[in-house]
């Protein structure tokens, strides 16, 4: 009889770690692994959603995987799984500015579902969106805007010697 079998809606087993890692800023070209660890009876499945769109098939740059969670030496955050946890991971390689966004793992079984959303921001030189030149009798300032919220300014200090200063700022 199905009624005699214990069932359990999915629950995250490493929620504190997930919350600590929820907002990720990584340089372009690096690899990122997003993890959702959960347990459930019957065992759970997962789907990954980026910016509201279902990620359907793996590509050469991202791969979704599921496996037993088990113990992990780098997860010493005081949280304990029950030993039957599953780890659902999304691995993104050689990330670019286009990979930035909201990534949701939706963990579900016949009893219920849970969601968790990561924010990924890709930092570094990426796509040039504008370039402006302002000159005066004292200095010239060049301003470059990038899609990854980094602003670079180049200020010519001495036109005769070509001496200049480079400034970088992060726009949040």
C-alpha positions in Angstrom: 0.0 0.0 0.0 1.3 3.4 -1.0 -0.1 5.0 2.1 2.2 3.0 4.4 5.3 4.4 2.7 6.9 7.5 4.2 7.0 10.4 1.8 8.8 13.6 2.2 8.8 16.8 0.1 12.2 17.9 -1.0 14.2 20.0 1.5 17.6 21.7 1.1 20.2 20.1 3.3 23.0 22.8 2.9 20.8 25.9 2.8 23.2 28.1 4.9 26.0 27.3 2.4 23.8 28.1 -0.5 22.7 31.4 1.0 26.4 32.3 1.6 27.2 31.6 -2.0 24.0 33.0 -3.5 25.6 36.1 -5.1 28.5 35.2 -7.2 31.0 37.6 -9.0 33.5 35.8 -11.2 35.9 36.9 -13.9 35.2 36.2 -17.5 36.8 33.0 -18.6 36.5 31.2 -15.3 34.4 28.2 -14.3 31.4 28.4 -11.9 29.6 25.5 -10.2 26.2 26.1 -8.7 25.0 23.5 -6.3 21.7 22.6 -4.7 21.8 19.8 -2.2 18.5 18.3 -1.1 16.9 15.1 0.2 13.4 13.8 -0.5 11.3 10.6 -0.4 10.8 9.5 -3.2 14.1 10.8 -4.6 13.9 14.2 -6.2 14.7 15.5 -9.7 15.9 18.9 -10.7 15.5 21.4 -13.5 17.7 24.5 -14.0 16.2 27.8 -15.1 18.2 30.8 -16.3 16.4 34.2 -16.3 13.0 32.5 -16.5 14.0 30.1 -19.3 14.4 26.3 -18.8 17.9 25.1 -19.6 17.1 22.0 -21.6 20.3 20.4 -23.0 23.9 20.5 -21.9 26.4 22.3 -24.1 30.1 22.4 -24.4 30.1 25.4 -21.9 27.5 24.2 -19.3 26.6 20.8 -17.8 23.9 19.8 -15.3 24.6 16.8 -13.1 23.1 14.9 -10.2 24.6 12.6 -7.7 24.9 11.6 -4.1 25.8 14.6 -1.9 27.8 12.8 0.8 30.4 14.6 2.9 32.5 17.3 1.4 35.7 18.7 3.1 35.0 22.3 1.9 31.5 22.4 3.4 32.3 22.7 7.1 29.4 25.0 7.9 27.8 23.0 10.7 24.9 21.7 8.5 24.3 18.0 8.5 22.6 16.1 5.7 21.0 12.8 6.6 23.3 10.8 4.4 20.7 10.3 1.7 21.1 13.8 0.2 21.4 14.4 -3.6 23.6 17.0 -5.1 22.3 18.8 -8.2 25.0 20.9 -9.8 25.2 23.2 -12.8 28.8 23.8 -14.1 29.5 26.7 -16.4 32.9 26.9 -18.1 34.7 29.8 -19.8 31.9 32.2 -18.7 31.2 35.4 -20.6 29.1 38.5 -19.8 26.1 36.6 -21.5 26.3 34.0 -18.8 25.4 36.5 -16.1 21.9 36.4 -14.7 19.6 34.5 -12.3 19.9 30.7 -12.1 17.2 28.8 -10.3 17.4 25.2 -9.3 13.9 23.7 -9.0 14.0 20.4 -7.0 10.9 18.4 -7.1 9.2 15.0 -6.5 5.7 13.7 -6.4 5.1 15.3 -3.0 6.3 18.8 -3.6 9.0 21.2 -4.9 11.5 23.8 -3.6 13.4 26.5 -5.5 16.7 28.4 -4.9 18.1 31.2 -7.0 21.7 32.2 -7.5 22.8 35.5 -9.0 25.9 35.3 -11.3 27.7 38.5 -12.3 30.6 38.1 -14.8 33.3 40.7 -14.2 36.1 41.7 -16.5 36.7 43.2 -19.9 33.8 42.3 -22.1 31.8 44.1 -24.7 32.6 47.8 -25.4 29.3 49.8 -25.4 30.5 53.4 -25.6 33.5 55.6 -25.9 33.5 59.3 -25.4 36.2 61.9 -25.6 36.2 65.2 -23.7 39.0 67.7 -24.1 39.9 70.9 -22.4 42.9 73.1 -22.3 44.2 71.2 -19.2 43.4 67.6 -19.8 41.6 65.1 -22.0 39.4 62.4 -20.5 38.4 59.2 -22.2 35.5 57.2 -20.8 34.7 53.6 -21.7 31.5 51.8 -20.5 31.4 48.0 -20.5 28.3 45.7 -20.3 29.7 44.1 -17.1 29.1 47.2 -15.0 32.8 48.2 -15.0 33.7 51.7 -16.0 37.2 52.6 -17.1 38.4 56.2 -17.4 41.6 57.3 -19.0 42.8 60.8 -18.2 45.7 62.4 -20.1 47.7 64.3 -17.5 50.3 65.9 -19.8 49.6 66.2 -23.5 53.3 67.0 -24.3 54.7 63.9 -22.6 51.8 61.6 -23.2 51.5 60.9 -19.5 48.1 59.5 -18.5 46.2 57.9 -15.6 43.8 54.9 -15.8 40.9 54.6 -13.4 38.5 51.7 -12.9 35.3 51.7 -11.0 32.5 49.2 -10.5 29.0 50.5 -11.0 26.5 48.8 -8.8 
